[in-house]
Amino acid sequence: MSVIPGKTMPSFFTTLFDESYLPNHTERSSPFASPERATDEMLAARLPHDIFLYTCEWDMLLQEGQRFVRRLEDMGKKVRAMMVEKVPHAWDKSPNPFRDQGKINVFYKAACGEMKAIFDHS
């Protein structure tokens, strides 16, 4: 649930995406579709030690993402997490020609820097 539910993506879009990506409803409970459903053993064995994760303040998946960060930290993973303020899910993918591409580029560059740091220490 988002901190401001009225700012999340409309349910029409989330339903459309769910049906497009996973039309078979039984597959939606797969840990590959929702990492929160993975066992600790699966996450420990298959995820790297260093993880960087973005969440979005107005995302309907914000709390799930925050729980996932805490869970990974409790498992001993080194998690660097950042919440992008005042944006909904997929904020950087908007077809709006007036979107703030400069802000998007700043976050993409930071993400690339974090990935480079992780790969450099691997």
Backbone as CSV, one residue per row, in Angstrom:
resi,resn,N_x,N_y,N_z,CA_x,CA_y,CA_z,C_x,C_y,C_z
1,MET,0.839,-1.177,0.000,0.000,0.000,0.000,0.885,1.243,0.000
2,SER,0.515,2.192,-0.792,1.227,3.460,-0.898,0.929,4.341,0.310
3,VAL,1.849,5.252,0.627,1.588,6.213,1.692,0.493,7.189,1.272
4,ILE,0.300,7.357,-0.022,-0.790,8.177,-0.565,-1.479,7.340,-1.646
5,PRO,-2.467,6.518,-1.261,-3.093,5.604,-2.225,-3.614,6.279,-3.490
6,GLY,-4.056,7.521,-3.406,-4.564,8.217,-4.581,-3.507,8.521,-5.624
7,LYS,-2.234,8.357,-5.276,-1.136,8.636,-6.207,-0.623,7.379,-6.909
8,THR,-1.163,6.223,-6.564,-0.690,4.985,-7.192,-1.231,4.867,-8.611
9,MET,-0.702,3.896,-9.332,-1.220,3.636,-10.674,-2.678,3.207,-10.565
10,PRO,-3.519,3.614,-11.505,-4.917,3.173,-11.485,-5.009,1.650,-11.582
11,SER,-6.009,1.087,-10.909,-6.151,-0.372,-10.902,-6.326,-0.930,-12.313
12,PHE,-6.868,-0.137,-13.237,-6.984,-0.586,-14.625,-5.617,-0.989,-15.165
13,PHE,-4.601,-0.158,-14.896,-3.264,-0.451,-15.407,-2.632,-1.641,-14.698
14,THR,-2.777,-1.708,-13.379,-2.150,-2.831,-12.678,-2.788,-4.153,-13.094
15,THR,-4.103,-4.151,-13.288,-4.778,-5.361,-13.772,-4.310,-5.702,-15.185
16,LEU,-4.213,-4.698,-16.037,-3.735,-4.914,-17.406,-2.334,-5.521,-17.405
17,PHE,-1.444,-4.967,-16.580,-0.077,-5.492,-16.522,-0.057,-6.913,-15.970
18,ASP,-0.819,-7.153,-14.898,-0.874,-8.505,-14.332,-1.347,-9.512,-15.375
19,GLU,-2.410,-9.166,-16.078,-2.957,-10.073,-17.089,-2.008,-10.235,-18.277
20,SER,-1.274,-9.190,-18.612,-0.345,-9.257,-19.746,0.887,-10.091,-19.423
21,TYR,1.457,-9.875,-18.238,2.691,-10.567,-17.876,2.439,-11.977,-17.361
22,LEU,1.352,-12.144,-16.604,1.062,-13.446,-15.999,-0.423,-13.772,-16.126
23,PRO,-0.856,-14.147,-17.332,-2.279,-14.454,-17.511,-2.725,-15.686,-16.724
24,ASN,-1.798,-16.599,-16.461,-2.108,-17.779,-15.654,-2.011,-17.372,-14.179
25,HIS,-3.140,-17.277,-13.512,-3.172,-16.767,-12.143,-2.353,-17.601,-11.172
26,THR,-2.195,-18.890,-11.413,-1.416,-19.715,-10.487,0.059,-19.332,-10.516
27,GLU,0.537,-18.799,-11.638,1.941,-18.393,-11.733,2.235,-17.142,-10.905
28,ARG,1.223,-16.412,-10.521,1.426,-15.179,-9.752,1.939,-15.449,-8.352
29,SER,1.786,-16.663,-7.872,2.307,-17.007,-6.551,3.736,-17.538,-6.622
30,SER,4.300,-17.552,-7.805,5.678,-18.015,-7.986,6.656,-17.017,-7.367
31,PRO,7.721,-17.505,-6.741,8.738,-16.593,-6.213,9.451,-15.812,-7.320
32,PHE,9.350,-16.279,-8.549,9.955,-15.548,-9.664,9.092,-14.349,-10.063
33,ALA,7.809,-14.392,-9.727,6.911,-13.267,-9.992,6.873,-12.305,-8.811
34,SER,7.043,-12.837,-7.621,7.020,-12.029,-6.406,8.091,-12.541,-5.458
35,PRO,9.225,-11.856,-5.384,10.328,-12.326,-4.533,9.936,-12.493,-3.073
36,GLU,8.900,-11.777,-2.638,8.466,-11.906,-1.251,7.981,-13.328,-0.953
37,ARG,7.599,-14.058,-1.980,7.108,-15.430,-1.807,8.236,-16.470,-1.803
38,ALA,9.448,-16.048,-2.084,10.583,-16.977,-2.094,10.962,-17.364,-0.663
39,THR,11.464,-18.564,-0.511,11.936,-18.997,0.806,13.255,-18.308,1.119
40,ASP,13.583,-18.242,2.400,14.868,-17.668,2.794,16.018,-18.444,2.162
41,GLU,15.865,-19.759,2.086,16.919,-20.591,1.511,17.136,-20.238,0.037
42,MET,16.052,-20.028,-0.688,16.155,-19.671,-2.100,16.847,-18.318,-2.263
43,LEU,16.445,-17.347,-1.460,17.043,-16.014,-1.555,18.518,-16.039,-1.161
44,ALA,18.831,-16.770,-0.105,20.219,-16.838,0.356,21.122,-17.461,-0.700
45,ALA,20.619,-18.480,-1.370,21.432,-19.204,-2.349,21.521,-18.493,-3.692
46,ARG,20.488,-17.761,-4.073,20.416,-17.267,-5.448,20.628,-15.774,-5.613
47,LEU,20.593,-15.018,-4.536,20.833,-13.582,-4.663,22.254,-13.262,-4.223
48,PRO,22.863,-12.266,-4.836,24.226,-11.900,-4.440,24.233,-11.293,-3.039
49,HIS,25.408,-11.196,-2.461,25.548,-10.611,-1.125,25.204,-9.122,-1.144
50,ASP,25.673,-8.414,-2.158,25.440,-6.973,-2.284,24.248,-6.717,-3.197
51,ILE,23.286,-5.963,-2.693,22.058,-5.694,-3.443,21.731,-4.212,-3.331
52,PHE,21.309,-3.615,-4.434,20.837,-2.229,-4.441,19.405,-2.236,-4.930
53,LEU,18.514,-1.569,-4.198,17.092,-1.631,-4.519,16.453,-0.249,-4.405
54,TYR,15.746,0.142,-5.455,14.954,1.371,-5.430,13.508,1.032,-5.099
55,THR,12.876,1.860,-4.286,11.435,1.823,-4.093,10.912,3.223,-4.408
56,CYS,9.600,3.335,-4.568,8.980,4.623,-4.895,7.936,4.964,-3.836
57,GLU,7.961,6.211,-3.386,7.094,6.638,-2.287,5.613,6.396,-2.567
58,TRP,5.160,6.641,-3.774,3.736,6.509,-4.087,3.408,5.174,-4.755
59,ASP,4.292,4.214,-4.651,4.105,2.900,-5.273,3.242,2.014,-4.384
60,MET,2.303,1.292,-4.997,1.480,0.352,-4.244,2.323,-0.805,-3.715
61,LEU,3.550,-0.950,-4.207,4.457,-2.005,-3.745,5.501,-1.487,-2.749
62,LEU,5.348,-0.239,-2.274,6.337,0.350,-1.369,6.545,-0.499,-0.121
63,GLN,5.482,-0.824,0.580,5.633,-1.575,1.828,6.201,-2.963,1.582
64,GLU,5.798,-3.601,0.493,6.364,-4.904,0.144,7.867,-4.770,-0.100
65,GLY,8.271,-3.726,-0.800,9.691,-3.490,-1.057,10.466,-3.239,0.223
66,GLN,9.884,-2.468,1.138,10.555,-2.188,2.407,10.685,-3.449,3.251
67,ARG,9.643,-4.272,3.259,9.725,-5.555,3.983,10.807,-6.446,3.384
68,PHE,10.896,-6.435,2.054,11.891,-7.259,1.374,13.303,-6.802,1.732
69,VAL,13.524,-5.502,1.789,14.835,-4.973,2.188,15.187,-5.463,3.589
70,ARG,14.260,-5.320,4.535,14.534,-5.762,5.915,14.801,-7.265,5.967
71,ARG,14.046,-8.017,5.205,14.231,-9.477,5.183,15.618,-9.838,4.671
72,LEU,16.049,-9.192,3.594,17.380,-9.461,3.056,18.463,-9.070,4.056
73,GLU,18.277,-7.928,4.719,19.251,-7.503,5.732,19.309,-8.500,6.877
74,ASP,18.154,-8.994,7.308,18.109,-9.989,8.388,18.817,-11.281,7.998
75,MET,18.898,-11.550,6.688,19.587,-12.742,6.193,21.091,-12.514,6.074
76,GLY,21.538,-11.281,6.324,22.958,-10.978,6.224,23.381,-10.389,4.892
77,LYS,22.417,-10.102,4.023,22.755,-9.467,2.745,23.101,-8.000,3.007
78,LYS,23.995,-7.467,2.203,24.339,-6.043,2.290,23.435,-5.315,1.299
79,VAL,22.429,-4.631,1.837,21.417,-3.997,0.995,21.561,-2.484,1.069
80,ARG,21.678,-1.883,-0.091,21.627,-0.423,-0.198,20.296,-0.113,-0.863
81,ALA,19.414,0.519,-0.109,18.072,0.799,-0.619,17.829,2.300,-0.635
82,MET,17.105,2.734,-1.636,16.751,4.144,-1.743,15.293,4.251,-2.161
83,MET,14.564,5.128,-1.465,13.190,5.415,-1.854,13.181,6.724,-2.642
84,VAL,12.636,6.663,-3.846,12.499,7.855,-4.674,11.229,8.564,-4.210
85,GLU,11.377,9.778,-3.733,10.252,10.513,-3.162,9.303,11.056,-4.225
86,LYS,8.033,11.078,-3.848,6.968,11.724,-4.624,6.822,11.212,-6.049
87,VAL,7.010,9.894,-6.223,6.808,9.293,-7.545,6.070,7.963,-7.395
88,PRO,5.243,7.598,-8.406,4.546,6.316,-8.389,5.389,5.220,-9.044
89,HIS,4.859,4.029,-9.015,5.462,2.882,-9.699,5.697,3.234,-11.171
90,ALA,6.838,2.854,-11.694,7.181,3.051,-13.113,7.213,4.527,-13.512
91,TRP,7.509,5.383,-12.568,7.535,6.830,-12.831,8.500,7.205,-13.946
92,ASP,9.527,6.424,-14.104,10.554,6.730,-15.107,10.199,6.194,-16.490
93,LYS,9.080,5.519,-16.617,8.690,4.919,-17.898,7.533,5.657,-18.570
94,SER,7.130,6.765,-18.024,5.978,7.506,-18.539,6.208,7.985,-19.968
95,PRO,5.191,7.849,-20.835,5.318,8.370,-22.199,5.091,9.881,-22.261
96,ASN,4.866,10.508,-21.115,4.617,11.947,-21.052,5.836,12.722,-21.557
97,PRO,5.678,13.541,-22.593,6.829,14.290,-23.118,7.332,15.358,-22.150
98,PHE,6.561,15.655,-21.108,6.966,16.671,-20.134,7.555,16.064,-18.863
99,ARG,7.789,14.757,-18.885,8.362,14.121,-17.694,9.736,14.721,-17.419
100,ASP,10.187,14.555,-16.200,11.463,15.135,-15.775,12.604,14.182,-16.135
101,GLN,13.022,14.219,-17.388,14.076,13.316,-17.858,15.384,13.557,-17.116
102,GLY,15.630,14.801,-16.713,16.845,15.090,-15.949,16.875,14.333,-14.637
103,LYS,15.750,14.301,-13.926,15.661,13.560,-12.662,15.853,12.067,-12.913
104,ILE,15.237,11.577,-13.975,15.381,10.165,-14.328,16.851,9.841,-14.578
105,ASN,17.522,10.674,-15.344,18.934,10.443,-15.658,19.797,10.442,-14.409
106,VAL,19.482,11.305,-13.442,20.242,11.342,-12.189,20.127,9.998,-11.477
107,PHE,18.918,9.455,-11.399,18.729,8.172,-10.722,19.355,7.022,-11.502
108,TYR,19.242,7.041,-12.821,19.876,5.994,-13.624,21.394,6.020,-13.448
109,LYS,21.969,7.206,-13.448,23.422,7.323,-13.274,23.831,6.815,-11.888
110,ALA,23.057,7.175,-10.870,23.349,6.693,-9.516,23.240,5.172,-9.443
111,ALA,22.219,4.607,-10.089,22.049,3.150,-10.090,23.231,2.475,-10.778
112,CYS,23.675,3.045,-11.890,24.842,2.481,-12.588,26.081,2.558,-11.705
113,GLY,26.227,3.662,-10.979,27.357,3.793,-10.057,27.309,2.754,-8.954
114,GLU,26.124,2.502,-8.418,25.973,1.481,-7.379,26.302,0.097,-7.927
115,MET,25.808,-0.200,-9.131,26.110,-1.507,-9.733,27.602,-1.652,-9.989
116,LYS,28.242,-0.597,-10.456,29.687,-0.643,-10.691,30.424,-0.923,-9.385
117,ALA,30.017,-0.243,-8.311,30.665,-0.466,-7.017,30.495,-1.914,-6.567
118,ILE,29.313,-2.460,-6.770,29.066,-3.853,-6.392,29.930,-4.793,-7.232
119,PHE,29.962,-4.579,-8.547,30.761,-5.448,-9.418,32.253,-5.305,-9.142
120,ASP,32.699,-4.106,-8.816,34.115,-3.891,-8.518,34.553,-4.627,-7.257
121,HIS,33.620,-4.862,-6.341,33.957,-5.547,-5.091,33.634,-7.032,-5.130
122,SER,33.178,-7.517,-6.275,32.826,-8.940,-6.392,34.045,-9.778,-6.687
